Amino acid sequence: MTETELIAVGAPENAAAGRGKLVWRRFLRNKPAVVGAVVLLLLLIASFAVPPLLPWDYQQMDYKALLKPPSAEHPFGTTQIGQDVLAQTMRGLQKSLIIGFCVAIFASIIASTAGALAGLLGGWTDRAIMWIVDLLLVVPAFIIIALFAPRTKGSGSIVILIVLLSVFGWMIAARIIRGLTLSLRDREFVRAARYMGAPTHKVIISHILPNIASILIIDTTLAVGAAISAETGLSFLGFGVQPPDVSLGSLIAAGTKSALTYPWLFLFAGGLLITIVLCANLVGDGLRDAFDPGARGARKARKEVAEQKDAAKVELKKAEKR
């Protein structure tokens, strides 16, 4: 491969592979992040592997066991109409994870494409994309989702919810990627690739995205927890996943009224929701520390400074009282 082809197509991947191994080793040293990733993976596997093994379907009713507490036949208990809470929880976990991962991936794809195009091309393209970003930021997303999502039933509501959450979830990330692209646009390798006639999509894929991959990975990971929280809030209010399908949000909404008298209707779905969001945030923080080790030290330094300021204020108040 000639030097010109190297510039236009992209640099060798040896350096990227070496940095990837270094990031992986740093991530493995972060025990909370590793535990979060393992738990998240196990929950994902369980949500698809467990339901076929259960004797009860999530819609099937056991008329002999209405509102029964956890037992050998129904490990998570039953609902008011005899539905197995374990089967419903696994179904809700599956749908919530599908929504979370799909929204995070689709929103990151839209954000990386729009942000990179705006930053690289500039001019009217930049102004048009940023106008769309500003417009979507001021549009009341909750009202639009509340209007469109409940119009469909079952699996159709999940698809609509994924589309709507993705459409309204990429703008902040696009602004960040645009800023990073602006800083990369005048670098030698990007300018050389454009002078050599490399297409815009090739420049973005080969030169821009590899240099902002760390930001994309971290943002996508953290977006999983945010998307699941958004879906849960919408489903809790009746604007998310629609019957006969279920999600963690709809299960929590159904069990909230009986949370004190029949806690198993609420407890398992709520516990899984907290676990998923916590694990996603732990993984995101672990990836951020792995890609940028200096950020962790800076956060610790800021925390120490804040603690010292608080201690100084306490001492000052004690001195004033004396």
Secondary structure, 3 states (H helix, E strand, C coil): CCHHHHHHHCCCCHHHHHHHHHHHHHHHHCHHHHHHHHHHHHHHHHHHHCHHHCCCCCCCECCCCCCCCCCCCCCCCECCCCEEHHHHHHHHHHHHHHHHHHHHHHHHHHHHHHHHHHHHHCHHHHHHHHHHHHHHHHCCHHHHHHHHHHHCCCHHHHHHHHHHHHHCCCHHHHHHHHHHHHHHHCCHHHHHHHHCCCCHHHHHHHHHHHHCHHHHHHHHHHHHHHHHHHHHHHHHCCCCCCCCCCCHHHHHHHHHCCCCCCCHHHHHHHHHHHHHHHHHHHHHHHHHHHHCHHHHHHHHHHHHHHHHHHHHHHHHHHHHHC
